[in-house]
């Protein structure tokens, strides 16, 4: 069984969409809990809530990795980031079981892609993504590394990374707006 998260309901067939890899793909995971991070997009949510107009593709925000045991590890790069991103957000987790065309996505634990449409077998509505993430943490299916638990070295890395991404001329306007809102120390930098 494979899983896919979306804020769009009533999907009968998952269609390949232009991906971060530059080609149309359907992203899937063999672990339901691994798709929880995709129930909301922090960049898009921030922009919409602050009235930032954007007409292009939304930048993705994915502060996660995996433990040595293969558990999803969500990381809060600013105070209350998980609550801010997921609380009150309703979305859907789709299940599917394609028999062909699914390939492993190298470098991401339990992740797969399909270049062809994938029929949906089931749909689960998630009423509150934040509550679902906390439940998965309580059940030991994911690990959350909260902002207040970050070491000085981790906080320095977060700061340096946010500054670099904000200063990068390739950074999109939606992501730059998000960085201004969530990492106010970037405000001293000149916009490109």
N, C-alpha and C positions, 0 to 999 in steps of 0.2 A: 504494500500500500504506500502511496505517495500523498503528500499534502502540499497545498498552496494557499496562501493568505491573500485576501483582497478586501477592499472597502466596498466593492461592488457586489450586490446580491443578484440572485437568479441567473448565475452563469451556468450554462449547460455544457459548454465546451471551452476549455482554456485555450486561448489563441496566442501564438507567439507575438511578442511585442518587442520593439527595439530596446535592446538591453544596454547595460553599462559596458558590455563587451562589443557593442557596435553592430550586433546582428540580432534579428528577431528570435527570441527564445521564450519558452515557458520554463520558469524556475520551480523546482519541486524539492521536497525533502522527504526522506524515509522516516523522519521523526516529526511527529505532530508539533512537539514543543519547539522545534527549531524554526517554525514559521511564525511563531508569536511575535518576533521582532518586526515582521512586515505588516502587522495589523494597523500600524499608523506610521506616517512619515513625519518626523519632527520638523523638517524644513518646510514642507507644505503646510502643516498645521500652524506653525509659527507665522508664516506669511499670511495665511487666510485670517487668522485671529487678529493680526495687526493691520489688516487692510492693505497689504502689499500686493499690488497688481502684477501678475506674471502670466504670460501667455505661452511660454515654451514648456519643455519637459521640466518636471520638478527634479531638483538634485536629490539624491538619496543620502540618508544619514544612517550609518550602520555601525554604532559603537559596540561591537560584539566580537567575540572570538570563542575559543573552545578550551576547556580544561584538558589536562593530560588524559583524563578518563573519557574524553569525548563529549562532555556536557557543554551545552551552550552557556557562555559566560557574557551576560549583559553588563555593560559598564556605564556608569553615570559620569559624564565628562563635565557636567555643571550641576549645581545643587538642585535636587528634586527633578532631575531630567526624566526619569521614568514616569513619575506621576504626571509631569507636565506634558509628556508625549502621548501617554496611553490612557490616562484616567478619563472616563466618560466616552471613550471612543468605541463605537460598535462596528464590527466588521465580520468577515466570514472566513471560515477555514473549509476549503474544498478537499475532498478526498478523491483519489483516482487510482487506477491500477493498469496503466498502459502496458501492453505486452511487447511493444516494439518502439524503437525510436528514442528511448531514454538513455542518456549518456551521463556518466559520472562527471561532476564538475571538479576538476583538480584543485586542491588547495582549500576546499571548504568541506568540512566534515558532514557526511550524510546528505550532500547536495547533488542534485541532478538537473539536467536540462533536456528539453525536447525542442527540436526545430520544427516540429509538426504539431497541429492541434491535438489536444488531449481531452477526451471525453470525461465529464464529471460523473462520479458515482454517487457522491453524497455532499451535503452542505450543512455545516454547523454554524449557526449564528452565535457570535460572541457579543454579549450585551455590553461588557466593559473590559476592554483589553488589559487595563492595569490590574483588575481583579484576577483575570486569567493568568497573567504573568506571576502575580504573587502566589497563586495557587500552585503553579508549576514549581516555583521555588520551594514552597512548603513541602511538596511531594518529592523533592530532591531531583527533579528532572532538569532544572536549570540552576545556575549560580548567578547571583547578582552582586556586583562589586559597586557599592554605593560611593558617592562622591566623598563623603566624610571619612571613608576608609582608605582613601588614596594616600600613598606615601608622598613626601615632598618631591621625590624624583618623578613620580607619575604625574603630579600636578604641574611640574615644570614641563614635562613632555606635552601635556594637554595644551598648556599656554603656548609653547613654541609652535606646535602643530596648528593651532587656531590662527596664530599670527602669520605663519607661512601661507596657509590656505587663503586667508583674507588678502594678503599682499599679492598672491598669484594672479596675473592678468587673465588667466584662463578660468578663474572662478566666476561662476554665473551670478547674476544679480540676485536671484532668490537665495542662494547659499550665502552670499555676502550679507544680505539682510539678516538672515538667521544668525550668522556669526556676530553681527552688531548687537542683536537682541540678547543672545545667550552668553556672549563673551565680551562684555562691555570694554574690556581692556584693549580691544582692537580699534576702538574709536579714535585713538591717537594716530592711526595710520591714515595716510592719504588714499582716497578711492582712486582707482584707475579709470 
